């Protein structure tokens, strides 16, 4: 297996939730709707704020990868 194939396989494993991390679907499956926008005591962000951060970061990474400017 060459380096490119190895990296692709590794990225797919990470996206599938391997290496000791829960998948996105597992994390949100039973998350109560009433807590989506609530900021827990002692924490700086709500679940919705974290999800929005993930969305923006993914868009930014994809945009950076696609656009050479």
C-alpha positions as CSV (number, residue, x, y, z in Angstrom):
1,X,0.0,0.0,0.0
2,X,1.5,3.3,-1.0
3,X,1.4,6.5,1.1
4,X,-1.6,8.0,-0.7
5,X,-3.6,4.8,-0.2
6,X,-2.6,4.6,3.4
7,X,-3.7,8.2,4.1
8,X,-7.0,7.8,2.3
9,X,-7.7,4.6,4.3
10,X,-6.8,6.4,7.6
11,X,-9.0,9.4,6.8
12,X,-12.0,7.1,6.0
13,X,-11.4,5.3,9.4
14,X,-11.4,8.6,11.2
15,X,-14.6,9.7,9.4
16,X,-16.3,6.4,10.3
17,X,-15.7,7.1,14.0
18,X,-12.7,4.8,14.6
19,X,-9.9,5.3,17.0
20,X,-11.9,5.6,20.2
21,X,-14.2,8.4,19.2
22,X,-18.0,8.2,18.9
23,X,-19.6,8.9,15.5
24,X,-21.5,12.1,15.0
25,X,-24.8,10.1,14.7
26,X,-24.1,8.3,18.0
27,X,-23.5,11.6,19.8
28,X,-26.7,13.4,18.6
29,X,-29.0,10.3,18.5
30,X,-30.7,10.9,21.9
31,X,-29.7,14.5,22.5
32,X,-32.8,16.3,24.0
33,X,-34.2,19.0,21.7
34,X,-34.8,21.3,24.6
35,X,-31.1,21.5,25.4
36,X,-29.9,22.3,21.8
37,X,-29.6,26.0,22.4
38,X,-28.9,25.9,26.2
39,X,-25.4,26.8,27.4
40,X,-24.6,24.4,30.2
41,X,-23.4,26.0,33.5
42,X,-19.6,26.3,33.5
43,X,-19.3,25.9,29.7
44,X,-18.9,28.6,27.1
45,X,-21.0,27.1,24.3
46,X,-24.3,25.4,23.5
47,X,-24.5,22.2,21.5
48,X,-26.0,24.3,18.6
49,X,-23.0,26.7,18.8
50,X,-20.6,23.8,18.6
51,X,-22.5,22.3,15.6
52,X,-22.4,25.6,13.8
53,X,-18.7,25.9,14.4
54,X,-18.2,22.5,12.9
55,X,-20.3,23.4,9.9
56,X,-18.3,26.7,9.3
57,X,-14.9,25.0,9.8
58,X,-15.8,22.2,7.3
59,X,-16.9,24.7,4.8
60,X,-13.7,26.7,5.3
61,X,-11.5,23.6,4.9
62,X,-13.3,22.5,1.7
63,X,-13.2,26.1,0.3
64,X,-9.5,26.3,1.0
65,X,-8.9,22.9,-0.6
66,X,-10.9,23.8,-3.8
67,X,-9.8,27.4,-4.4
68,X,-6.1,28.1,-5.1
69,X,-6.5,31.8,-4.2
